[in-house]
């Protein structure tokens, strides 16, 4: 699918005067925004694949029961120059507004999408929107925002007045690899044990299995789905063999990712690094690449060859791919697994923002949260005090 590039920038005064806001709630009308949404995803200086049409709409279709999508667009002379996907719900009487996404699928670096020439003007327009929304809700809850994003700045400008209770906090440090120089130079800075194990695994896998890591950029929806199905089976087998709880291997999660890959096909965001010989795949890692940042989403490996460390090998190979493609950062996403710490040479954060308004419903919510939090503390104290 072809996407239109950004047009020539306008003057600041023209941008402020001519930006027109529109709210789209009908699912068919939201689908009609896909071309503009994809264009903004590619053109925005901040954000991530998790802000895109494929990810947000697929999340709402799979997990969005009870939520009403509200996709806000800003237009200049008939052209969409910015977009913010939100959603709202009424639950137990509480009126809540949030980003159109959810923790079930671990999004990161969420932000409004905007063409570069309109970015400066959008902050004030976003602040005006958020101020309008505040008058009709009890709770704002925005999680995992890009710390350098336009949405964070707008939230701080619009929602830190005296008529609410804003809470802004960073995520725990998340592991990643800051990319500069070469992969060999990066590897030389890792521990001697990691370097030795990586090279040994590559030799033994080639010797015993006749396999070597391969980078795959799916060239069609069918190809992307086939790669994901391989990963899905491997991931399920490895967790089943180890008898560990597997949050990823659920039917709704599978349905979500298959829908994402179909909807995002033309953008070719997905990357897979596989370890295979002939038709047999021994390991696979599922990544998303956007704005010169590679997101390591999930890994799977064949437990029958676990002693050869196939998962360890494809992770290192995915990092090497990020170097070869001149990315600036390899993002392990959330989680503090030990293997991430071994590979990491950097950390990063996202920002979450919650604000409850001065309404009766919000007051009841605060009280309930306080009671629940207190009960949890009592439970932990009793558990600690047991002989």
C-alpha positions as CSV (number, residue, x, y, z in Angstrom):
1,X,0.0,0.0,0.0
2,X,1.5,3.4,-1.0
3,X,1.6,6.1,1.6
4,X,1.7,9.8,1.0
5,X,4.7,11.7,2.2
6,X,4.4,14.9,4.2
7,X,3.9,18.1,2.3
8,X,5.9,21.3,2.6
9,X,5.8,22.9,6.0
10,X,3.5,25.9,6.6
11,X,4.3,28.9,8.7
12,X,3.6,28.7,12.5
13,X,0.7,31.2,12.3
14,X,-0.9,29.2,9.5
15,X,-0.6,25.9,11.3
16,X,-2.2,27.3,14.5
17,X,-5.0,29.0,12.6
18,X,-5.8,26.1,10.2
19,X,-5.6,23.0,12.3
20,X,-9.1,21.5,12.6
21,X,-9.9,18.8,15.2
22,X,-12.2,15.9,14.4
23,X,-13.3,12.9,16.6
24,X,-13.9,9.6,14.9
25,X,-15.8,6.9,16.8
26,X,-17.4,4.7,14.2
27,X,-15.3,1.6,13.5
28,X,-15.8,1.8,9.7
29,X,-14.6,5.5,9.8
30,X,-11.6,4.5,12.0
31,X,-10.7,1.9,9.4
32,X,-10.9,4.5,6.7
33,X,-8.1,6.4,8.5
34,X,-5.6,3.6,8.0
35,X,-3.7,5.3,5.1
36,X,-3.3,8.6,7.0
37,X,-2.5,6.7,10.3
38,X,0.2,4.7,8.6
39,X,1.6,7.8,7.0
40,X,1.8,9.6,10.3
41,X,3.4,6.5,12.0
42,X,6.2,6.6,9.4
43,X,6.7,10.3,9.6
44,X,6.5,11.1,13.3
45,X,9.7,11.7,15.2
46,X,8.5,9.9,18.3
47,X,6.2,7.0,19.0
48,X,6.5,3.3,18.2
49,X,4.8,0.5,16.3
50,X,2.5,0.2,19.3
51,X,0.9,3.6,18.4
52,X,0.0,2.5,14.8
53,X,-3.3,1.6,13.3
54,X,-2.5,-2.1,13.2
55,X,-1.7,-2.4,16.9
56,X,-4.3,-0.1,18.3
57,X,-7.3,-1.4,16.2
58,X,-6.3,-5.0,16.7
59,X,-6.1,-4.4,20.5
60,X,-9.6,-2.9,20.5
61,X,-11.0,-5.7,18.4
62,X,-9.5,-8.3,20.8
63,X,-9.4,-6.8,24.3
64,X,-11.5,-3.6,24.0
65,X,-14.8,-4.9,25.3
66,X,-16.5,-2.1,27.3
67,X,-14.3,0.6,25.8
68,X,-15.4,3.2,23.2
69,X,-12.7,4.3,20.8
70,X,-12.2,8.0,20.1
71,X,-9.6,8.7,17.5
72,X,-8.8,12.4,17.3
73,X,-7.3,13.9,14.1
74,X,-6.1,17.3,13.3
75,X,-6.3,18.5,9.7
76,X,-4.7,21.3,7.7
77,X,-6.3,22.1,4.4
78,X,-7.9,18.7,4.2
79,X,-4.8,16.8,5.1
80,X,-4.4,14.8,8.4
81,X,-1.3,16.1,10.1
82,X,-1.7,14.6,13.6
83,X,-3.7,11.8,15.2
84,X,-4.2,10.6,18.8
85,X,-6.0,7.3,19.5
86,X,-7.9,7.4,22.7
87,X,-10.7,5.3,24.3
88,X,-13.2,5.8,27.1
89,X,-15.4,3.7,29.3
90,X,-17.8,3.9,32.2
91,X,-17.1,1.2,34.8
92,X,-18.7,1.1,38.2
93,X,-19.9,4.6,37.5
94,X,-16.3,5.8,36.9
95,X,-15.7,7.6,33.6
96,X,-12.2,6.9,32.4
97,X,-10.2,8.1,29.4
98,X,-7.0,6.3,28.2
99,X,-4.7,5.7,25.3
100,X,-6.2,3.2,22.8
101,X,-4.0,0.2,23.9
102,X,-3.6,-2.1,26.8
103,X,-1.1,-3.8,29.1
104,X,-2.1,-7.3,27.7
105,X,0.2,-6.8,24.8
106,X,3.0,-4.8,26.4
107,X,3.0,-1.6,24.4
108,X,5.8,0.9,24.9
109,X,6.7,4.5,23.9
110,X,3.1,5.5,23.1
111,X,2.5,9.0,21.7
112,X,0.4,11.1,19.5
113,X,1.5,10.9,15.8
114,X,2.3,14.1,14.1
115,X,4.1,15.4,11.0
116,X,7.3,17.2,11.9
117,X,6.1,20.6,10.6
118,X,3.0,20.5,12.9
119,X,4.7,19.1,16.0
120,X,5.3,22.5,17.7
121,X,1.7,23.6,17.2
122,X,0.2,20.3,18.2
123,X,1.2,20.7,21.9
124,X,-1.3,23.5,22.5
125,X,-4.0,21.7,20.5
126,X,-3.5,18.6,22.5
127,X,-3.6,20.5,25.7
128,X,-6.9,22.1,24.6
129,X,-8.3,18.6,23.8
130,X,-7.3,17.1,27.1
131,X,-8.8,20.1,29.0
132,X,-12.1,19.5,27.2
133,X,-12.0,15.8,27.9
134,X,-11.3,16.5,31.6
135,X,-14.6,18.1,32.1
136,X,-16.4,14.9,31.0
137,X,-14.5,12.2,32.9
138,X,-13.3,11.2,36.4
139,X,-10.0,9.6,35.6
140,X,-7.2,9.9,33.0
141,X,-4.8,6.9,32.9
142,X,-2.0,7.0,30.3
143,X,0.7,4.3,30.6
144,X,4.0,3.6,28.9
145,X,4.3,7.0,27.1
146,X,7.4,8.1,25.2
147,X,9.2,10.4,27.6
148,X,10.3,12.7,24.8
149,X,6.8,12.6,23.2
150,X,4.4,15.4,22.4
151,X,1.7,13.7,24.5
152,X,3.7,13.8,27.7
153,X,4.4,17.5,27.3
154,X,0.7,18.2,26.6
155,X,-0.4,16.2,29.6
156,X,1.9,18.2,31.8
157,X,0.6,21.5,30.4
158,X,-3.1,20.6,30.5
159,X,-3.6,18.5,33.6
160,X,-1.3,19.7,36.4
161,X,-3.7,22.4,37.6
162,X,-5.3,22.7,41.1
163,X,-8.5,20.8,40.1
164,X,-7.0,17.3,40.0
165,X,-4.5,14.9,41.4
166,X,-1.8,14.2,38.8
167,X,0.7,11.4,39.4
168,X,3.6,11.2,36.9
169,X,6.1,8.3,37.3
170,X,8.7,6.6,35.2
171,X,8.7,2.8,34.6
172,X,11.4,0.7,36.2
173,X,14.6,0.7,34.2
174,X,14.2,-1.5,31.1
175,X,17.1,-3.2,29.5
176,X,18.4,-2.4,26.0
177,X,21.4,-2.1,23.8
178,X,22.6,1.4,22.7
179,X,24.0,0.9,19.2
180,X,27.2,2.6,18.0
181,X,30.4,1.4,16.4
182,X,30.2,-2.2,15.3
183,X,28.7,-5.4,16.7
184,X,32.2,-6.9,17.2
185,X,33.2,-3.9,19.3
186,X,30.0,-4.2,21.3
187,X,30.5,-7.9,21.8
188,X,34.1,-7.3,23.0
189,X,32.6,-5.2,25.9
190,X,30.4,-8.0,27.1
191,X,31.6,-10.6,29.6
192,X,34.1,-13.2,28.6
193,X,31.6,-15.9,29.4
194,X,28.9,-14.4,27.1
195,X,31.4,-14.0,24.2
196,X,32.6,-17.6,24.6
197,X,29.1,-19.0,24.9
198,X,27.8,-17.1,21.9
199,X,30.6,-18.2,19.6
200,X,30.5,-21.8,20.9
201,X,26.8,-22.0,20.4
202,X,27.1,-20.8,16.8
203,X,29.8,-23.4,16.0
204,X,27.9,-26.3,17.6
205,X,24.6,-25.4,16.1
206,X,26.2,-25.3,12.6
207,X,28.2,-28.5,13.3
208,X,25.4,-30.6,14.9
209,X,22.3,-29.2,13.2
210,X,23.6,-27.6,10.0
211,X,21.8,-24.4,11.0
212,X,22.8,-20.8,11.1
213,X,20.9,-17.7,12.1
214,X,18.9,-16.0,9.3
215,X,17.2,-12.6,9.2
216,X,13.7,-12.7,7.7
217,X,11.7,-9.7,6.6
218,X,8.3,-11.0,5.6
219,X,7.3,-9.8,2.1
220,X,3.6,-10.7,2.4
221,X,0.9,-11.2,4.9
222,X,1.0,-14.9,4.4
223,X,4.8,-15.0,4.9
224,X,4.5,-13.0,8.1
225,X,1.8,-15.3,9.5
226,X,3.8,-18.4,8.6
227,X,6.8,-16.9,10.5
228,X,4.7,-16.1,13.5
229,X,3.1,-19.6,13.5
230,X,6.7,-21.1,13.7
231,X,7.5,-18.8,16.6
232,X,4.2,-19.6,18.3
233,X,4.7,-23.3,18.2
234,X,8.3,-23.1,19.4
235,X,7.4,-20.8,22.3
236,X,4.6,-23.1,23.4
237,X,6.8,-26.2,23.3
238,X,9.6,-24.6,25.3
239,X,7.3,-23.4,28.1
240,X,5.3,-26.7,28.2
241,X,8.5,-28.7,28.5
242,X,9.7,-26.6,31.4
243,X,6.2,-26.6,33.0
244,X,6.2,-22.8,33.4
245,X,3.3,-20.4,33.2
246,X,3.1,-18.9,29.7
247,X,1.2,-15.6,29.4
248,X,2.0,-15.3,25.8
249,X,0.7,-18.6,24.6
250,X,-3.1,-17.8,24.8
251,X,-5.7,-17.9,22.1
252,X,-6.6,-14.2,22.4
253,X,-2.9,-13.2,22.3
254,X,-2.4,-15.3,19.2
255,X,-5.5,-13.9,17.6
256,X,-4.3,-10.3,18.3
257,X,-0.8,-10.8,16.8
258,X,-2.2,-12.5,13.7
259,X,-4.5,-9.5,13.2
260,X,-1.6,-7.1,13.7
261,X,0.5,-8.8,11.1
262,X,-2.4,-8.8,8.6
263,X,-3.2,-5.1,9.2
264,X,0.4,-3.9,9.2
265,X,1.5,-6.0,6.3
266,X,2.2,-3.1,3.9
267,X,4.4,-1.4,6.5
268,X,6.6,-4.5,6.9
269,X,7.3,-3.7,10.6
270,X,7.9,-7.3,11.6
271,X,11.3,-8.9,11.6
272,X,12.2,-12.5,12.5
273,X,15.6,-14.0,13.1
274,X,15.4,-17.8,12.8
275,X,17.7,-20.7,13.3
276,X,16.8,-23.4,10.8
277,X,18.0,-26.2,8.7
278,X,15.9,-27.3,5.7
279,X,12.3,-27.1,6.8
280,X,13.0,-27.5,10.5
281,X,13.1,-24.3,12.6
282,X,15.0,-24.6,15.9
283,X,14.6,-21.1,17.2
284,X,13.0,-17.8,16.3
285,X,12.8,-14.3,17.7
286,X,10.0,-11.9,16.8
287,X,10.9,-8.2,16.5
288,X,9.4,-5.0,15.4
289,X,11.5,-2.3,13.7
290,X,10.5,1.4,13.6
291,X,12.4,4.7,13.7
292,X,15.7,2.9,13.7
293,X,14.7,1.2,16.9
294,X,14.3,-2.6,17.1
295,X,11.9,-4.0,19.7
296,X,12.6,-7.6,20.7
297,X,9.0,-8.8,21.4
298,X,9.2,-12.6,21.9
299,X,11.4,-15.7,21.5
300,X,10.8,-19.4,21.0
301,X,13.1,-22.4,20.7
302,X,12.9,-26.2,20.3
303,X,13.4,-27.7,23.7
304,X,14.9,-30.9,22.0
305,X,18.1,-28.9,21.3
306,X,18.1,-26.7,24.4
307,X,21.6,-27.8,25.3
308,X,22.9,-26.0,22.3
309,X,21.4,-22.7,23.5
310,X,19.5,-21.9,20.3
311,X,17.5,-19.1,22.0
312,X,20.6,-17.4,23.3
313,X,22.1,-17.6,19.8
314,X,19.1,-16.0,18.0
315,X,19.0,-13.2,20.6
316,X,22.6,-12.3,19.9
317,X,22.0,-12.6,16.2
318,X,19.0,-10.2,16.4
319,X,21.2,-7.7,18.1
320,X,23.8,-8.1,15.4
321,X,21.0,-7.5,12.8
322,X,20.2,-4.2,14.6
323,X,23.8,-3.1,14.2
324,X,23.9,-4.2,10.5
325,X,20.7,-2.2,9.8
326,X,22.1,0.9,11.5
327,X,19.5,1.0,14.2
328,X,20.2,3.2,17.2
329,X,18.7,1.0,19.9
330,X,17.7,-2.6,20.6
331,X,14.8,-2.6,23.0
332,X,14.2,-5.7,25.2
333,X,10.8,-4.2,26.3
334,X,9.6,-4.7,29.8
335,X,10.8,-7.5,32.1
336,X,14.0,-8.1,34.1
337,X,14.9,-11.5,32.8
338,X,18.6,-12.4,33.5
339,X,19.4,-12.9,29.8
340,X,18.4,-9.3,29.0
341,X,20.8,-8.0,31.7
342,X,23.6,-10.0,30.2
343,X,23.2,-8.6,26.8
344,X,22.3,-5.0,27.8
345,X,24.6,-2.0,27.8
346,X,21.9,0.6,28.5
347,X,18.6,1.2,30.1
348,X,15.5,3.3,29.3
349,X,12.2,4.3,30.8
350,X,8.7,5.1,29.8
351,X,6.4,7.5,31.6
352,X,2.9,6.9,33.0
353,X,0.5,9.6,34.0
354,X,-2.7,9.3,36.1
355,X,-5.0,12.0,37.1
356,X,-8.3,11.8,39.1
357,X,-10.6,14.7,38.9
358,X,-12.4,16.4,41.8
359,X,-15.6,14.5,41.4
360,X,-17.6,12.3,43.7
361,X,-16.9,9.2,41.5
362,X,-13.1,9.9,41.6
363,X,-13.3,10.3,45.3
364,X,-14.9,6.9,45.8
365,X,-12.3,5.4,43.4
366,X,-9.5,6.9,45.5
367,X,-11.0,5.6,48.7
368,X,-11.4,2.1,47.2
369,X,-7.8,2.1,45.9
370,X,-6.6,3.2,49.3
371,X,-8.5,0.4,51.1
372,X,-7.3,-2.2,48.7
373,X,-3.7,-1.0,49.0
374,X,-4.0,-1.1,52.8
375,X,-5.4,-4.6,52.7
376,X,-2.5,-5.8,50.5
377,X,0.0,-4.3,53.0
378,X,-1.7,-6.1,55.9
379,X,-1.6,-9.4,53.9
380,X,2.2,-9.0,53.2
381,X,2.9,-8.1,56.8
382,X,1.0,-11.2,58.1
383,X,2.8,-13.4,55.6
384,X,6.2,-12.0,56.7
385,X,5.3,-12.5,60.3
386,X,4.5,-16.2,60.0
387,X,7.1,-18.4,61.7
